[in-house]
Amino acid sequence: MTRCAEDDCGNEAAVELHIPWDANREVCPNHARVWAQKDGVVPAPMDGHEDEWP
């Protein structure tokens, strides 16, 4: 199980963020929703977590 890359978050990562200006990150769905609103960020569900991300 991979933990969310965001500081102080203990949730399981379910989404990989492709961030053009930084390294890709694996985050929980809650943090992915916030990041996905930023211009250029592309969220992709991780294998086995497709049902957790629309």
C-alpha positions as CSV (number, residue, x, y, z in Angstrom):
1,M,0.0,0.0,0.0
2,T,1.3,3.4,-1.0
3,R,0.7,6.4,1.2
4,C,-0.4,9.8,-0.1
5,A,2.6,11.9,-1.0
6,E,1.0,15.0,0.7
7,D,2.5,16.0,4.1
8,D,0.5,14.9,7.1
9,C,-1.8,12.7,5.1
10,G,-2.0,9.0,6.1
11,N,-4.5,8.0,3.4
12,E,-3.8,5.4,0.7
13,A,-2.7,6.8,-2.6
14,A,-5.1,6.0,-5.4
15,V,-4.3,8.6,-8.1
16,E,-1.1,9.5,-9.9
17,L,-0.7,13.1,-10.7
18,H,1.2,14.1,-13.8
19,I,2.5,17.6,-13.0
20,P,4.4,19.3,-15.9
21,W,6.5,21.6,-13.6
22,D,7.3,18.9,-11.0
23,A,7.8,15.2,-10.4
24,N,4.7,13.0,-10.6
25,R,3.0,12.3,-7.3
26,E,0.8,9.5,-6.0
27,V,-1.9,11.0,-3.8
28,C,-5.3,10.1,-2.2
29,P,-8.5,11.0,-4.0
30,N,-9.1,14.0,-1.8
31,H,-5.8,15.6,-2.6
32,A,-6.1,14.6,-6.2
33,R,-9.4,16.6,-6.5
34,V,-7.5,19.7,-5.3
35,W,-4.5,19.2,-7.6
36,A,-6.7,18.4,-10.6
37,Q,-8.0,22.0,-10.5
38,K,-4.5,23.4,-11.3
39,D,-3.8,24.1,-14.9
40,G,-1.8,21.4,-16.6
41,V,-2.2,18.7,-13.9
42,V,-3.5,15.4,-15.3
43,P,-4.8,12.9,-12.7
44,A,-4.8,9.1,-13.6
45,P,-6.2,6.4,-11.3
46,M,-3.6,3.9,-10.2
47,D,-4.0,0.2,-11.0
48,G,-6.6,-1.4,-8.8
49,H,-8.1,2.0,-7.8
50,E,-10.1,2.8,-10.9
51,D,-13.4,2.8,-9.0
52,E,-12.1,5.5,-6.6
53,W,-11.5,8.1,-9.2
54,P,-14.1,9.3,-11.7
